[in-house]
Amino acid sequence: MQLSRVLVGIDFSAPSLAAARWAAESFAPRAELVLIHVIPEPRTPPYLARLRPGAHPDVAATERGSSLLGGLMALAASIGGPRATADVRIGEPAAQLSRAAKELGVDVIVTGRAGQRAAAGIGRQLGTTADRLVRNASVPVLVAARAPSGAPRTVFTAVDESETSESVLAWGVYLARKLDTRLTALHVVDRDDHIARAAAARPAGDDGEDTRARARAVAREHAIRDAADSWLRSRVREVGYNPSLADIAVAVGDPRHELLAAAGCLEAGLIVIGRQGADGSERSGLGSLTRAALRPSARPVLVIPPPEPSPILHGPFRGRRSRVLRLPDRGATRNSIVEAPARPPAARTA
């Protein structure tokens, strides 16, 4: 895990420019910055192409890209100096940014909350490009609504029982150390869970029985909080961070409401959350908790994708007779697999 190269999507809107400056000055002040502007390619049906007057769409987009590159390079120099570069591409913005992230080996993609295609006048819209990046990118995506004032004072991690939670905590710990700030780990026990319902249940009866039932419910909720607190501290310890140096928070209720309430109360400067949490069956590709953190939040949100499955190696592999060498190639879509003999060939005798 590192933060050595950051890709920033630029559409020259105010949110994207603010996100670029904040990323350069506060989020990744020492990382290499790659500013990319994507020109949406006009989608003309083939049967209408010959009726389109003027230059071919590809030619027109290329000419426009050449004129924009100079301004983008000047912007890169102004916010990142010699560690910033710029590029202009043509195509679907989210797809092109995702492809560039793989080609360039970037660690994080930064985008503004609303872009050129965002619905006008709807403040809760995430924006088409940012929305598609968050759902499909293979690297973490940082969505910034507006430029925060300086570096975040608190890195706020939302932790649940999903397979992504380890990566969420690891990123939170890494950023807290790199930015020299406080780490907050939050876990929400869903009140709709059967254990939480048992804690909240109060059977009907006389006043004395009702009082005792309330006491039992309170005691059970305390037990639930203690168990969740112990579990969360162990998760923080597993990623190599001392829990006593972090703010450990446990809440019981609706996870979406509790997350936003805790982020506000604890002054979260940066929210780190998984793309899909324990509610990973969402058909939309985003968990409900992630959507709740993204839509109304004015804070930067770093969305961590689920871990990629380990590749399956095909072909014979028997003991020490052969070994697999992986040759990294940045230009290829996947690493090449070369099978080599374990022993060198015997020398020929004269």
Protein Blocks (a to p, Z undefined) as FASTA:
>chain_A
ZZfbccdddehiaklmmmmmmmmmmmmmmbccddddddddddddfklmmmpgcjdfklmm
mmmmmmmmmmmmmmmmmmnommbccdddedjfklmmmmmmmmnopabdcddfbdfklceh
iakbgbjklmmmmmmmcbdcdddfbacehjafbdcddddfbfklmmmmmmmmmmmmmnop
addddddddfkbmklmmmmpccdddfklmmmmmmmmmmmmmmmmmmmmmmmmmmmmmnop
afklpccdddeddfklmmmmmmmmnopabdcddfbdfklmbmnlpafklmmmmmmpcbdc
ddddddddddddedjdehjlbccdddddfkbmbdcdddddfbdcddddZZ
